[in-house]
Amino acid sequence: MNPLSWLLVLSAGALFGGMLMFSLVVAPRVHACLTRETAAELLRGLFPWYYGYCGGLAVVLAACAWWTDALWVFIFSLPVLAGFAFAGGYLLPALNRAREQRDEDPLAADRFSRLHRLSMLVNLVQIVLLAVILVRVAL
């Protein structure tokens, strides 16, 4: 296996593991251990870093797939990368605005809830795509 193939597997594994850890351990524990406001403030500070870290790994994954001629990995990595761009560039600012307006505008609470569900769906789709990539690379 050449170095770019190793980097492809490493970036896919780090991305998959990081996303699972954040989604299944960090975020739920933050909500369980902190008050609602403190948890929201902490996660609001973490999410830009999360999207930056994961988006960077997705760029590495896509680039390695392109340069190793792993076309199907490249194709599967594009929606993962697009998901981070969408979530970090659109969803996160929209969620922050809806959260800030939630107490003043009753519709903002509903908007926040819908956007949050959408962000969780995007995250789930990305995790499934990464799982498929890892299983296919392993076989």
N, C-alpha and C positions, 0 to 999 in steps of 0.2 A: 504494500500500500504506500503510495507516495505521500509526501508531507501535506499537500493540499487536501487529500482524501482524509487524512487524520484530522486536519483542522475542521473539515466539514462535519465529521462525526463528533468532534469535541464541541464545536459551536452548537450543533443541534442538541446534544446531550445537556450542555450547560443551560441552554435556553429552556428546554423542556423541564429540567430539574428546578431551575430558578423560578419558572412560572408556577409549577406545582407547589413549591415551598411557599411562595408568596400567597398564592390563592388558598391553599389548604391549611397553612399553619400561621403565617405572619398576620394577615388581615383578620382572620377570625379571633386570634389571641389578642390582638390590639383592641378589637371591639369588646372582647370578654373582660379584659383586665383594666380598661380605662373608661372614664366617663365618656358619654357621647361626644361632647365638645372636644375633649382632649384627644380622643381617638380620631375624630375628623381632622383636627389640626395636624396630628402626626401623619396620618395617611395622605393628607393634602401636600405635605412636605416630601413624602416618599414617592408618590406617583410620578412626578417628573423624572426622578432618578430611575425608577423602574422602567418607564417607557424609553428613556435614553439608553440604559444598559441593554434591555431586551431588543430594542431597535438596532443597536450597534451589533449585537450578536446575529440578528436576522440579516443584516447587510453582509457580515462575514460568511454566514451560511449560504446566502444567495450567490455571492462572489465565488466561493469555493465550488459550489455546484456548477456554475457557469464555466469556470476554468478547468474543471475535471470532466467536462462533458456529461455530467449527471443530469440530463435534461429533465427527467421526471422530478428530481429533488429541486431543481431550479424552479420548475412550474409550481410545485407545492410550497416552496419558500416565498413566492411572490405574494400570496394572500396573507401569509404570516407577517411579512414586512409591511404590506399595505395596512394591515390591522393595527400595527403600532403607530404608523403615521396618522391613521384616522383617529385612533384613540387618544394619542398624545396631542395631535394638532387641533382636533375638533371636539371630541367627547370630553376630554379633561377640562378645557376652558368652559364648555357649556355646563358641565356638572358643577363646576365652581360657581358660575353665575347663578344657576338654579338654587344651589345650596345657600348662597348669600341672600337670595330673594325669598327663600322658603318661609320665613317668619312673617313677611309683609304681604306676600301674594299667595293665596291658596292654590292657584294653578301651578306655581313654581314647585311646590312639594310633589305634585303629580308629575311634572316634567322631570324633576330630579329622579323620581322613582323609575320612570320610563328610560331615561338615559343610563341610569345605573344598571338596569336589566340588560340594556343593549351592550354596555361595556362588558358585562359578565358573559354575554353570548359571544361577543367577539373573542374574548379571552378563551372561552371553551373551544371554539372552532380552531383557534390557533394551537391549543394544546393537542387537539385531536389530529390536526395536520402534522404536527411535530412527532406525535406518536407513530403515525403512519410512516413518516420519513425514517425514524429510528428503526422501526421493525423491518422495513424494506432494506435499509443499509445493513442491518445485522444478518439478513438472510442471504 
